[in-house]
Structures are given as structure tokens and as C-alpha cells.
Amino acid sequence: MVRVSQSKSTKVVGVLALQGAFNRHTRVLGELNVATQEVRTPQDLASVDALVMPGGESTTMSQLLESSELFEPIKKMIHEGMPVFGTCAGMILLAKEIIDGRDDQVSFGAIDIDVQRNAYGRQIDSFEAEIEVDGFNTPFQAVFIRAPRIVKAAQSVEVLAEFGVEIVLARQKNVLVASFHPELSPDQRIHELFVREI
């Protein structure tokens, strides 16, 4: 597998660490020799060049983003071009529209997609599937856990992978989103794809 670099990256990737599976993302990025910073406060955010928004519970993460005073600074940085990668709940928070979210749930509106939460069922319905990713020579083993579904995407959104007829990996400008959990796979190519954009 091709590594991003042989030496420690000079760029710092923040991993939103309010709730969810942030440790796994930090570990994968470390294995790729990328410097990381767990982000829990606006001060943490100030030292990063990019941000990973992990899976977790999207309504809880939405509330924590506001109570930690991170929502507005993150929104500003994304809209100014900071690269961001959202997985599962992170994808929900980055979407333009959450079609079944709570009335008080906020999103960054950073990628022009509409999403449906928990579209593939409950935790017990979790599964793995091989998906074809644009630019990859071999399939990627994707792990779906209470995964959201992209129900609508603008023409300006680049579709990178589908599962059946569903879009599961997409990119628009500086925003990359996945409905699955690439950090749970031993395959690091999707994280490498994100790091190359930084």
C-alpha cells in the first residue's frame, strides 16, 4: 500500500473529539504519518489545517458542537475552504438537508446533499460490503453501522462510490463524505484520498 509520505506531515489534521469513534480516525492518520490534533474547543481548532468529523450520534454531536462553541468557527473554516471529511454522523452534519432530523438539529450545509439518518437500520443491522471506489484498482471493504443514506445530490457533487443504487462516498470542493466507517477497515486508501487533498 502506498503511504502518503515517509516523514511526518507538516499539516495537522484535526479530529472532532466530542463524541463518537474519533480514536480510530486518529490511529489511521497516525499510521499514515499525519500529525493529528483532537478538537474539543475553538482553541484546538485554531491549530489544524483540515478536519475529520467521525461517526457517532448526530443529534448529540449537533448539541455538543453548539455547547462547545465549535459550530460557528468550524462552519466559517469549512466555507473558507478548509478540507473536511465526514463519516456516517459526520456526513449528516455536513449535509445541506437532514430530511428526518430533529427540529433543533443543526448542520453545516457544506455539501449539497440531502440525507436520511439510520437508513440502513439499527445497530443489529450493521453489515460489510465491497464497494468500487473511483480511482481504486480493487474494491474497498466498507463497514456500515446505522448508516445514513444520501437521498439526493446536486449535479456539482462528485460521486466516488455507490452501494447498489445508493451514493455512499461523495465529494464537493473541499468536502468529502462517506456513509460508512472507513476507519474500521484495515484498508487506509480513503483516508489517503482525503490527506492528498490537504
N, C-alpha and C positions, 0 to 999 in steps of 0.2 A: 504494500500500500504506500502511495506517495505521501510523504509528510509535507506540511505547509512550509516548514523551514527547519534547518538543523540547529539554529540558535534561538534563544528566547526572543519572541516578538517584542518590538518596541511599542506596539499598540497594546492597549489594555481593553479587554472585553469585560464589561460588567455583566453580572448575572443577578437578576432581580431575586432577592432572597427574603421576601416577605412571607411566602407560603409555597408549598409545592415541592417539586423534585429538582430543586436548584443544585444540590450537591452533585448529582450525576452529570449535569452540564459542565460544572466546574472541573470535574475529573477528566471528562473527554477533552476539554480545551487544554488542560494541563498536559495531557498525553500528546497533544499536538504542538507543544512548546509555545502556547499562547499564554501571556500574562493575564490573570483574571482579578476581578475585584467584586466581592459580594456587595450588592447595593441594597441598603436598607434606609438610607437617609439622603436628602439632597446633597450633603457633603460628599458622600460616597459617589454619587452620580457625577459630580464635577470632575472626577479623575479618570473617566472612562471615554473611550473612543467609539464604542459600539455597545449594544445591549442585547442580552438573551432574556426573553420572558418565558419562563418554564410552564409546564403543566401544573395543575392544581385544581382549586375550586374557583371558578371565575368570579362568582359574586363576592366571595370572601376577599379575593385578590383586589377586586374593584374597590371594596370598602377600605382595605389596608393601604391602597395607593393614595386614597384621599386623606386618611387619618395620619399617614406618614409625611404628608405634603410633597409626595413624589409625583402625583399625577400631572400637574401643570408643567413642572420642569421637564419631565420625560416627553410630554406632548410637544413642547417647544423644540426640544432637541431632535425629535423624530422629524418634525415638519421642516427643520433646518437642514436635514439630510443625514443625521446620524444613522448608520446601519443598525437594524434591529431584526431579531429572529424570534418569532413567537411559535411555541409548540403547544398544541392542544388548548388549554385555557389561555395561554399567551396569544394564540391565534384569535380566539374570541375577543380578547381585549383590544386587539389591533384592528378588528373589522370595522367597516363603516356602519354596519347594521347588525344587531343581535335580535333575531326575529322572535325568540322566546325568552328573552332576558327579563329580569325584574325591572320594575319602573325606576328604581333608584340605581340600577347598574349603569356604569359609565364605560365608554370605550374611546379609544384614541382616534378612530376614524382614519387610520393611517394607510389602509389598503382597501380598495374599492370592491369589497366582497360582503355578501350577506351570509351569516352563519346561523346554524341551528345547534343548540347545545345538546350534549348527550345523545346525538342522533343514532349512534350505533348500539344503544342500550346501556345497561348498568354495568358496574364493575365485573359482575359474573359473566357478562357477555364479551369480555375482552378477548382479543384474538391477534394472531400474527398473520401477515400475508406478504408475499413477494410483490413488489411494485417495480415498474420500469420507470426510471428517472431520466429525464432528458440529459444527455451528455455522459451517462454512466454506461460502461461496457457490459455490466452484469446487473441483475436485479438487486434491489435493496430490500432487506427483511424488515418490514415496518411493524411496529407494535402499537396496536390500537386499544386504548383504555378509556372508556366513557368518552369516546372521541366525538368532536363536533363535525358537522358536515357543512361544506360550502354549498349553499343552495343557489347562489347567483354570483357571477363575477363579471366585472366590466371587461370590455374588449382590450383595455390597456393593461389588464392583469395577465402576466405570462404564466401559463400552466406548465409546471415542470413534471408532474406525475399525477396519475389517476388510479383509483381502485374501482374497477368496473367502469361505471359512467360518472363516478364522483371525483371531483378535484380534491387531492389530498396534499399537494405541495405546490405552492404558487409564489410568485414574486412580482412586486411592482415597485420600480425605482429602488429605494433603499430598504424596502421591507420584504422579508422572507417569512413565509408561514407554512406550518405543517400541522395537519390534523392528528398526526400520530406522534410517537415519542422516539425520535432518533437517538436520544441519549441512552435508551435501554437496549440498543443494538450494539454488538461488537464492531459493527461497520461504522467508520467515522467519516464517510465521504460527505454526508450532508453538512456536518459541522465544518469540514474543509471547504465546502462550497461557500458557506457563509463567511468564513475567515478570509477567503480570497477576495471578497467584496470590500473588505475594510481597507 
